[in-house]
Amino acid sequence: MLPGVGFLTYFVDAAQVEDRLGINTTLLLTLAALQFLQGDALPKVPYLTLLDKYLLACFSFLVVLCVENGAVTSAAASAQAGI
């Protein structure tokens, strides 16, 4: 559910990089807190559980989304400058 909220950045203007990355940073911090809480609540096992794999996939998706937002902002700035 949290990575789906990351798609809200597409409704923010490409020139507002602070707002776009702010949403993604908040989601990354929320996932980190969720991972910290689940680490305390579940028993320690030497392998990745399904929840661990899900959180890893969510982190990966949000990092890719942050990079994509940076690329879109850079492309919008260069298009606006006429480069």
C-alpha positions as CSV (number, residue, x, y, z in Angstrom):
1,M,0.0,0.0,0.0
2,L,2.8,2.5,0.9
3,P,4.5,2.2,-2.5
4,G,1.2,2.9,-4.2
5,V,1.1,6.3,-2.3
6,G,4.4,7.0,-4.1
7,F,2.5,7.4,-7.3
8,L,1.0,10.6,-5.8
9,T,4.2,12.3,-6.9
10,Y,3.0,12.2,-10.5
11,F,0.2,14.6,-9.5
12,V,2.8,17.2,-8.3
13,D,4.3,19.6,-10.9
14,A,7.6,18.4,-12.2
15,A,9.2,21.8,-11.3
16,Q,8.4,21.3,-7.6
17,V,11.2,18.8,-6.8
18,E,11.1,19.5,-3.1
19,D,7.5,18.4,-2.8
20,R,8.0,15.3,-5.0
21,L,11.0,14.1,-3.1
22,G,9.4,15.0,0.2
23,I,6.6,12.6,-0.4
24,N,9.1,9.8,-1.3
25,T,11.4,10.6,1.6
26,T,8.5,10.4,4.0
27,L,7.5,7.0,2.6
28,L,11.0,5.7,2.9
29,L,11.2,6.8,6.5
30,T,7.8,5.2,7.1
31,L,9.0,1.9,5.7
32,A,12.1,2.1,7.8
33,A,10.0,2.5,10.9
34,L,7.8,-0.4,9.8
35,Q,10.8,-2.6,9.3
36,F,12.1,-1.6,12.7
37,L,8.8,-2.4,14.4
38,Q,8.4,-5.7,12.6
39,G,12.0,-6.7,13.6
40,D,11.0,-6.3,17.2
41,A,7.7,-8.1,17.0
42,L,8.8,-11.2,15.0
43,P,11.2,-13.9,16.0
44,K,14.7,-13.8,14.7
45,V,15.3,-16.2,11.9
46,P,18.4,-16.7,9.7
47,Y,16.4,-16.3,6.4
48,L,14.2,-13.7,4.7
49,T,10.6,-14.0,5.5
50,L,7.8,-12.9,3.1
51,L,7.5,-9.6,5.0
52,D,11.2,-9.0,4.7
53,K,11.0,-9.6,0.9
54,Y,8.0,-7.3,0.6
55,L,9.7,-4.5,2.5
56,L,12.9,-4.9,0.4
57,A,10.8,-4.7,-2.7
58,C,9.1,-1.6,-1.4
59,F,12.4,0.1,-0.5
60,S,13.7,-0.8,-4.0
61,F,10.6,0.6,-5.7
62,L,10.7,3.9,-3.7
63,V,14.5,4.4,-4.4
64,V,13.8,3.9,-8.1
65,L,10.9,6.4,-7.8
66,C,13.2,8.9,-6.2
67,V,15.8,8.5,-9.0
68,E,13.0,8.8,-11.6
69,N,11.7,12.0,-9.9
70,G,15.2,13.5,-10.1
71,A,15.5,12.6,-13.7
72,V,12.1,14.1,-14.6
73,T,12.9,17.3,-12.7
74,S,16.3,17.5,-14.5
75,A,14.6,16.9,-17.9
76,A,11.9,19.5,-17.2
77,A,14.5,22.1,-16.2
78,S,16.6,21.5,-19.3
79,A,13.5,21.6,-21.5
80,Q,12.5,24.9,-19.9
81,A,15.9,26.3,-20.4
82,G,15.8,25.3,-24.1
83,I,18.7,22.9,-24.0
